[in-house]
Amino acid sequence: MMADLWPQAVALVWDWRFLVAALCTAVAGVMRGYSGFGTAILLAPVYSTLWSPRTGVPVVLLMELFVSAYLLPRAFAFANKRLIGPICAAAVLAMPFGAVVLLHADGALLRRVIGAFVLVFGLLMSSSWRYHGTRPLSLNIAVGLVSGLLKGATGMAGPPVILYLLAGKEEAAQHRANLILYFGVLGVAAVLPPLWAGLIGLPALLMTALMLPVMLVSVPVGARLFHVIPLRWYRRLALLLLVGAGLFALLG
């Protein structure tokens, strides 16, 4: 088996797609370390375009799992667990239903759907629109259900939850901790459906092994930049990257 693994790894590294994936992974790692989100939203459309959704999405889920393990312990104490708990519970329950979509949907169509979600999310974040209503338990659960379906089908749980949580009055540090806790819980639960369905095979594990060092180097860089770079500068760059990733999946 090891004799077969080495040629596959060499072939992946010498493929132009490896360079594109590594560059995007580094950027996503900095985004995740800085803001608490950004990994799946940026990488899901890119990986799905480079390697197809059924390979790319499991790689994104595995990357999320390792990154969450790094960030979660520090964020747990600062997060609003009464708010995040019901959202997480609903999302975990909904994820297996989203995974059914990943298993059976047409790959090209699913890639374009992923790109469209990221593009619309980027445009919404760049606009002045924000949700300013209350956050009752029923709405928390509804947002969690939608987010879980998205996570299972596309690897992205972020768009509805990020737009929802950023409407709160918490300071930036608690917003970041809330997102880290949410993505940390989902990062563990989201790996189980594709693992059960047999989607996490040798190709996904090999690509994860190649991309993970890039991610693990980039996340601490972003975490340090959180205390250095003004939020408005980061925000503009992040929105440009999200729109670009969405167009890449739609037009690729």
Secondary structure by P-SEA (a helix, b strand, c coil): caaaaaaaaaaaaacaaaaaaaaaaaaaaaaaaccccccccccaaaaaaacccaaaaaaaaaaaaaaaaacccccccccccccaaaaaaaaaaaaaaaaaaaacccaaaaaaaaaaaaaaaaaaaaccccccccccaaaaaaaaaaaaaaaaccccccaaaaaaaacccccaaaaaaaaaaaaaaaaaaaaccccccccccaaaaaaaaaaaaaaaaaaaaaaaacccccaaaaaaaaaaaaaaaaaaaacc
